[in-house]
């Protein structure tokens, strides 16, 4: 997966993006199922996750929204300028994820 095609400047940080996922690694028990996904969007943009069957698109989205029992490590998740790395499902939902 690659980051959006707009150019990033050195001054742009994850907290300045509307929604940013950086270096997401998802695990089920000891097994890593997603490795190093990064993407970001500005407010009003649309992002699509594409891939073949079994590419763990749904696992990625449900983990970000905290709707699964999968865990993630070594990642940053920002939404509307606020870190969402350690939020529970109800907090992610309340924030709008």
Phi and psi in radians as a Rosetta constraint file:
Dihedral C 1 N 2 CA 2 C 2 CIRCULARHARMONIC -2.046 0.35
Dihedral N 2 CA 2 C 2 N 3 CIRCULARHARMONIC 2.759 0.35
Dihedral C 2 N 3 CA 3 C 3 CIRCULARHARMONIC -1.245 0.35
Dihedral N 3 CA 3 C 3 N 4 CIRCULARHARMONIC 2.782 0.35
Dihedral C 3 N 4 CA 4 C 4 CIRCULARHARMONIC -0.943 0.35
Dihedral N 4 CA 4 C 4 N 5 CIRCULARHARMONIC 2.784 0.35
Dihedral C 4 N 5 CA 5 C 5 CIRCULARHARMONIC -1.414 0.35
Dihedral N 5 CA 5 C 5 N 6 CIRCULARHARMONIC -0.115 0.35
Dihedral C 5 N 6 CA 6 C 6 CIRCULARHARMONIC -1.263 0.35
Dihedral N 6 CA 6 C 6 N 7 CIRCULARHARMONIC 2.573 0.35
Dihedral C 6 N 7 CA 7 C 7 CIRCULARHARMONIC -1.314 0.35
Dihedral N 7 CA 7 C 7 N 8 CIRCULARHARMONIC 2.460 0.35
Dihedral C 7 N 8 CA 8 C 8 CIRCULARHARMONIC -1.782 0.35
Dihedral N 8 CA 8 C 8 N 9 CIRCULARHARMONIC 2.458 0.35
Dihedral C 8 N 9 CA 9 C 9 CIRCULARHARMONIC -1.726 0.35
Dihedral N 9 CA 9 C 9 N 10 CIRCULARHARMONIC 2.845 0.35
Dihedral C 9 N 10 CA 10 C 10 CIRCULARHARMONIC -1.102 0.35
Dihedral N 10 CA 10 C 10 N 11 CIRCULARHARMONIC -0.458 0.35
Dihedral C 10 N 11 CA 11 C 11 CIRCULARHARMONIC -1.391 0.35
Dihedral N 11 CA 11 C 11 N 12 CIRCULARHARMONIC -0.299 0.35
Dihedral C 11 N 12 CA 12 C 12 CIRCULARHARMONIC -1.371 0.35
Dihedral N 12 CA 12 C 12 N 13 CIRCULARHARMONIC 2.187 0.35
Dihedral C 12 N 13 CA 13 C 13 CIRCULARHARMONIC -2.011 0.35
Dihedral N 13 CA 13 C 13 N 14 CIRCULARHARMONIC 2.935 0.35
Dihedral C 13 N 14 CA 14 C 14 CIRCULARHARMONIC -1.028 0.35
Dihedral N 14 CA 14 C 14 N 15 CIRCULARHARMONIC -0.642 0.35
Dihedral C 14 N 15 CA 15 C 15 CIRCULARHARMONIC -1.205 0.35
Dihedral N 15 CA 15 C 15 N 16 CIRCULARHARMONIC -0.285 0.35
Dihedral C 15 N 16 CA 16 C 16 CIRCULARHARMONIC -1.532 0.35
Dihedral N 16 CA 16 C 16 N 17 CIRCULARHARMONIC -0.217 0.35
Dihedral C 16 N 17 CA 17 C 17 CIRCULARHARMONIC -1.461 0.35
Dihedral N 17 CA 17 C 17 N 18 CIRCULARHARMONIC 2.663 0.35
Dihedral C 17 N 18 CA 18 C 18 CIRCULARHARMONIC -1.185 0.35
Dihedral N 18 CA 18 C 18 N 19 CIRCULARHARMONIC -0.784 0.35
Dihedral C 18 N 19 CA 19 C 19 CIRCULARHARMONIC -2.440 0.35
Dihedral N 19 CA 19 C 19 N 20 CIRCULARHARMONIC 2.162 0.35
Dihedral C 19 N 20 CA 20 C 20 CIRCULARHARMONIC -2.433 0.35
Dihedral N 20 CA 20 C 20 N 21 CIRCULARHARMONIC 2.254 0.35
Dihedral C 20 N 21 CA 21 C 21 CIRCULARHARMONIC -2.103 0.35
Dihedral N 21 CA 21 C 21 N 22 CIRCULARHARMONIC 2.172 0.35
Dihedral C 21 N 22 CA 22 C 22 CIRCULARHARMONIC -2.203 0.35
Dihedral N 22 CA 22 C 22 N 23 CIRCULARHARMONIC 2.075 0.35
Dihedral C 22 N 23 CA 23 C 23 CIRCULARHARMONIC 1.045 0.35
Dihedral N 23 CA 23 C 23 N 24 CIRCULARHARMONIC 0.908 0.35
Dihedral C 23 N 24 CA 24 C 24 CIRCULARHARMONIC -1.386 0.35
Dihedral N 24 CA 24 C 24 N 25 CIRCULARHARMONIC 2.182 0.35
Dihedral C 24 N 25 CA 25 C 25 CIRCULARHARMONIC -2.129 0.35
Dihedral N 25 CA 25 C 25 N 26 CIRCULARHARMONIC 2.149 0.35
Dihedral C 25 N 26 CA 26 C 26 CIRCULARHARMONIC -1.962 0.35
Dihedral N 26 CA 26 C 26 N 27 CIRCULARHARMONIC 2.388 0.35
Dihedral C 26 N 27 CA 27 C 27 CIRCULARHARMONIC -2.164 0.35
Dihedral N 27 CA 27 C 27 N 28 CIRCULARHARMONIC 2.546 0.35
Dihedral C 27 N 28 CA 28 C 28 CIRCULARHARMONIC -2.082 0.35
Dihedral N 28 CA 28 C 28 N 29 CIRCULARHARMONIC 1.909 0.35
Dihedral C 28 N 29 CA 29 C 29 CIRCULARHARMONIC 0.982 0.35
Dihedral N 29 CA 29 C 29 N 30 CIRCULARHARMONIC -2.087 0.35
Dihedral C 29 N 30 CA 30 C 30 CIRCULARHARMONIC -1.682 0.35
Dihedral N 30 CA 30 C 30 N 31 CIRCULARHARMONIC -0.052 0.35
Dihedral C 30 N 31 CA 31 C 31 CIRCULARHARMONIC -1.639 0.35
Dihedral N 31 CA 31 C 31 N 32 CIRCULARHARMONIC 2.178 0.35
Dihedral C 31 N 32 CA 32 C 32 CIRCULARHARMONIC -1.424 0.35
Dihedral N 32 CA 32 C 32 N 33 CIRCULARHARMONIC 2.216 0.35
Dihedral C 32 N 33 CA 33 C 33 CIRCULARHARMONIC -1.960 0.35
Dihedral N 33 CA 33 C 33 N 34 CIRCULARHARMONIC -0.360 0.35
Dihedral C 33 N 34 CA 34 C 34 CIRCULARHARMONIC -2.344 0.35
Dihedral N 34 CA 34 C 34 N 35 CIRCULARHARMONIC 2.362 0.35
Dihedral C 34 N 35 CA 35 C 35 CIRCULARHARMONIC -2.190 0.35
Dihedral N 35 CA 35 C 35 N 36 CIRCULARHARMONIC 1.986 0.35
Dihedral C 35 N 36 CA 36 C 36 CIRCULARHARMONIC 1.129 0.35
Dihedral N 36 CA 36 C 36 N 37 CIRCULARHARMONIC 0.674 0.35
Dihedral C 36 N 37 CA 37 C 37 CIRCULARHARMONIC -1.355 0.35
Dihedral N 37 CA 37 C 37 N 38 CIRCULARHARMONIC 2.348 0.35
Dihedral C 37 N 38 CA 38 C 38 CIRCULARHARMONIC -2.383 0.35
Dihedral N 38 CA 38 C 38 N 39 CIRCULARHARMONIC 2.383 0.35
Dihedral C 38 N 39 CA 39 C 39 CIRCULARHARMONIC -2.798 0.35
Dihedral N 39 CA 39 C 39 N 40 CIRCULARHARMONIC 2.813 0.35
Dihedral C 39 N 40 CA 40 C 40 CIRCULARHARMONIC -2.640 0.35
Dihedral N 40 CA 40 C 40 N 41 CIRCULARHARMONIC 2.749 0.35
Dihedral C 40 N 41 CA 41 C 41 CIRCULARHARMONIC -2.474 0.35
Dihedral N 41 CA 41 C 41 N 42 CIRCULARHARMONIC 2.683 0.35
Dihedral C 41 N 42 CA 42 C 42 CIRCULARHARMONIC -1.644 0.35
Dihedral N 42 CA 42 C 42 N 43 CIRCULARHARMONIC 2.851 0.35
Dihedral C 42 N 43 CA 43 C 43 CIRCULARHARMONIC -1.035 0.35
Dihedral N 43 CA 43 C 43 N 44 CIRCULARHARMONIC 2.334 0.35
Dihedral C 43 N 44 CA 44 C 44 CIRCULARHARMONIC 1.595 0.35
Dihedral N 44 CA 44 C 44 N 45 CIRCULARHARMONIC -0.225 0.35
Dihedral C 44 N 45 CA 45 C 45 CIRCULARHARMONIC -1.401 0.35
Dihedral N 45 CA 45 C 45 N 46 CIRCULARHARMONIC 2.743 0.35
Dihedral C 45 N 46 CA 46 C 46 CIRCULARHARMONIC -2.013 0.35
Dihedral N 46 CA 46 C 46 N 47 CIRCULARHARMONIC 2.348 0.35
Dihedral C 46 N 47 CA 47 C 47 CIRCULARHARMONIC -2.152 0.35
Dihedral N 47 CA 47 C 47 N 48 CIRCULARHARMONIC 2.393 0.35
Dihedral C 47 N 48 CA 48 C 48 CIRCULARHARMONIC -2.097 0.35
Dihedral N 48 CA 48 C 48 N 49 CIRCULARHARMONIC 2.393 0.35
Dihedral C 48 N 49 CA 49 C 49 CIRCULARHARMONIC -1.697 0.35
Dihedral N 49 CA 49 C 49 N 50 CIRCULARHARMONIC 2.091 0.35
Dihedral C 49 N 50 CA 50 C 50 CIRCULARHARMONIC -2.010 0.35
Dihedral N 50 CA 50 C 50 N 51 CIRCULARHARMONIC 2.618 0.35
Dihedral C 50 N 51 CA 51 C 51 CIRCULARHARMONIC 2.954 0.35
Dihedral N 51 CA 51 C 51 N 52 CIRCULARHARMONIC 2.911 0.35
Dihedral C 51 N 52 CA 52 C 52 CIRCULARHARMONIC -1.264 0.35
Dihedral N 52 CA 52 C 52 N 53 CIRCULARHARMONIC 2.997 0.35
Dihedral C 52 N 53 CA 53 C 53 CIRCULARHARMONIC -1.015 0.35
Dihedral N 53 CA 53 C 53 N 54 CIRCULARHARMONIC 2.404 0.35
Dihedral C 53 N 54 CA 54 C 54 CIRCULARHARMONIC 1.447 0.35
Dihedral N 54 CA 54 C 54 N 55 CIRCULARHARMONIC 0.201 0.35
Dihedral C 54 N 55 CA 55 C 55 CIRCULARHARMONIC -1.484 0.35
Dihedral N 55 CA 55 C 55 N 56 CIRCULARHARMONIC 0.070 0.35
Dihedral C 55 N 56 CA 56 C 56 CIRCULARHARMONIC 1.156 0.35
Dihedral N 56 CA 56 C 56 N 57 CIRCULARHARMONIC 0.610 0.35
Dihedral C 56 N 57 CA 57 C 57 CIRCULARHARMONIC -1.133 0.35
Dihedral N 57 CA 57 C 57 N 58 CIRCULARHARMONIC -0.810 0.35
Dihedral C 57 N 58 CA 58 C 58 CIRCULARHARMONIC -1.154 0.35
Dihedral N 58 CA 58 C 58 N 59 CIRCULARHARMONIC -0.697 0.35
Dihedral C 58 N 59 CA 59 C 59 CIRCULARHARMONIC -1.041 0.35
Dihedral N 59 CA 59 C 59 N 60 CIRCULARHARMONIC -0.693 0.35
Dihedral C 59 N 60 CA 60 C 60 CIRCULARHARMONIC -1.110 0.35
Dihedral N 60 CA 60 C 60 N 61 CIRCULARHARMONIC -0.862 0.35
Dihedral C 60 N 61 CA 61 C 61 CIRCULARHARMONIC -1.182 0.35
Dihedral N 61 CA 61 C 61 N 62 CIRCULARHARMONIC -0.735 0.35
Dihedral C 61 N 62 CA 62 C 62 CIRCULARHARMONIC -1.218 0.35
Dihedral N 62 CA 62 C 62 N 63 CIRCULARHARMONIC -0.513 0.35
Dihedral C 62 N 63 CA 63 C 63 CIRCULARHARMONIC -1.241 0.35
Dihedral N 63 CA 63 C 63 N 64 CIRCULARHARMONIC -0.751 0.35
Dihedral C 63 N 64 CA 64 C 64 CIRCULARHARMONIC -1.059 0.35
Dihedral N 64 CA 64 C 64 N 65 CIRCULARHARMONIC -0.692 0.35
Dihedral C 64 N 65 CA 65 C 65 CIRCULARHARMONIC -1.466 0.35
Dihedral N 65 CA 65 C 65 N 66 CIRCULARHARMONIC -0.032 0.35
Dihedral C 65 N 66 CA 66 C 66 CIRCULARHARMONIC 1.107 0.35
Dihedral N 66 CA 66 C 66 N 67 CIRCULARHARMONIC 0.604 0.35
Dihedral C 66 N 67 CA 67 C 67 CIRCULARHARMONIC -1.744 0.35
Dihedral N 67 CA 67 C 67 N 68 CIRCULARHARMONIC 0.139 0.35
Dihedral C 67 N 68 CA 68 C 68 CIRCULARHARMONIC -2.306 0.35
Dihedral N 68 CA 68 C 68 N 69 CIRCULARHARMONIC 2.960 0.35
Dihedral C 68 N 69 CA 69 C 69 CIRCULARHARMONIC -1.574 0.35
Dihedral N 69 CA 69 C 69 N 70 CIRCULARHARMONIC 0.175 0.35
Dihedral C 69 N 70 CA 70 C 70 CIRCULARHARMONIC -1.298 0.35
Dihedral N 70 CA 70 C 70 N 71 CIRCULARHARMONIC 2.624 0.35
Dihedral C 70 N 71 CA 71 C 71 CIRCULARHARMONIC -2.028 0.35
Dihedral N 71 CA 71 C 71 N 72 CIRCULARHARMONIC 2.683 0.35
Dihedral C 71 N 72 CA 72 C 72 CIRCULARHARMONIC -2.129 0.35
Dihedral N 72 CA 72 C 72 N 73 CIRCULARHARMONIC 2.671 0.35
Dihedral C 72 N 73 CA 73 C 73 CIRCULARHARMONIC -2.363 0.35
Dihedral N 73 CA 73 C 73 N 74 CIRCULARHARMONIC 2.771 0.35
Dihedral C 73 N 74 CA 74 C 74 CIRCULARHARMONIC 0.808 0.35
Dihedral N 74 CA 74 C 74 N 75 CIRCULARHARMONIC 0.918 0.35
Dihedral C 74 N 75 CA 75 C 75 CIRCULARHARMONIC -2.416 0.35
Dihedral N 75 CA 75 C 75 N 76 CIRCULARHARMONIC 2.854 0.35
Dihedral C 75 N 76 CA 76 C 76 CIRCULARHARMONIC -2.149 0.35
Dihedral N 76 CA 76 C 76 N 77 CIRCULARHARMONIC 2.338 0.35
Dihedral C 76 N 77 CA 77 C 77 CIRCULARHARMONIC -2.248 0.35
Dihedral N 77 CA 77 C 77 N 78 CIRCULARHARMONIC 2.121 0.35
Dihedral C 77 N 78 CA 78 C 78 CIRCULARHARMONIC -2.127 0.35
Dihedral N 78 CA 78 C 78 N 79 CIRCULARHARMONIC 2.418 0.35
Dihedral C 78 N 79 CA 79 C 79 CIRCULARHARMONIC -2.422 0.35
Dihedral N 79 CA 79 C 79 N 80 CIRCULARHARMONIC 2.131 0.35
Dihedral C 79 N 80 CA 80 C 80 CIRCULARHARMONIC 0.926 0.35
Dihedral N 80 CA 80 C 80 N 81 CIRCULARHARMONIC 0.727 0.35
Dihedral C 80 N 81 CA 81 C 81 CIRCULARHARMONIC 1.396 0.35
Dihedral N 81 CA 81 C 81 N 82 CIRCULARHARMONIC 0.094 0.35
Dihedral C 81 N 82 CA 82 C 82 CIRCULARHARMONIC -2.080 0.35
Dihedral N 82 CA 82 C 82 N 83 CIRCULARHARMONIC 2.437 0.35
Dihedral C 82 N 83 CA 83 C 83 CIRCULARHARMONIC -1.232 0.35
Dihedral N 83 CA 83 C 83 N 84 CIRCULARHARMONIC 2.391 0.35
Dihedral C 83 N 84 CA 84 C 84 CIRCULARHARMONIC -2.097 0.35
Dihedral N 84 CA 84 C 84 N 85 CIRCULARHARMONIC 0.217 0.35
Dihedral C 84 N 85 CA 85 C 85 CIRCULARHARMONIC -1.004 0.35
Dihedral N 85 CA 85 C 85 N 86 CIRCULARHARMONIC -0.706 0.35
Dihedral C 85 N 86 CA 86 C 86 CIRCULARHARMONIC -1.906 0.35
Dihedral N 86 CA 86 C 86 N 87 CIRCULARHARMONIC 0.289 0.35
Dihedral C 86 N 87 CA 87 C 87 CIRCULARHARMONIC -1.342 0.35
Dihedral N 87 CA 87 C 87 N 88 CIRCULARHARMONIC 2.652 0.35
Dihedral C 87 N 88 CA 88 C 88 CIRCULARHARMONIC -1.493 0.35
Dihedral N 88 CA 88 C 88 N 89 CIRCULARHARMONIC 2.974 0.35
Dihedral C 88 N 89 CA 89 C 89 CIRCULARHARMONIC -0.993 0.35
Dihedral N 89 CA 89 C 89 N 90 CIRCULARHARMONIC -0.768 0.35
Dihedral C 89 N 90 CA 90 C 90 CIRCULARHARMONIC -1.157 0.35
Dihedral N 90 CA 90 C 90 N 91 CIRCULARHARMONIC -0.590 0.35
Dihedral C 90 N 91 CA 91 C 91 CIRCULARHARMONIC -1.229 0.35
Dihedral N 91 CA 91 C 91 N 92 CIRCULARHARMONIC -0.712 0.35
Dihedral C 91 N 92 CA 92 C 92 CIRCULARHARMONIC -1.108 0.35
Dihedral N 92 CA 92 C 92 N 93 CIRCULARHARMONIC -0.738 0.35
Dihedral C 92 N 93 CA 93 C 93 CIRCULARHARMONIC -1.127 0.35
Dihedral N 93 CA 93 C 93 N 94 CIRCULARHARMONIC -0.789 0.35
Dihedral C 93 N 94 CA 94 C 94 CIRCULARHARMONIC -1.069 0.35
Dihedral N 94 CA 94 C 94 N 95 CIRCULARHARMONIC -0.610 0.35
Dihedral C 94 N 95 CA 95 C 95 CIRCULARHARMONIC -1.263 0.35
Dihedral N 95 CA 95 C 95 N 96 CIRCULARHARMONIC -0.392 0.35
Dihedral C 95 N 96 CA 96 C 96 CIRCULARHARMONIC 1.945 0.35
Dihedral N 96 CA 96 C 96 N 97 CIRCULARHARMONIC 0.162 0.35
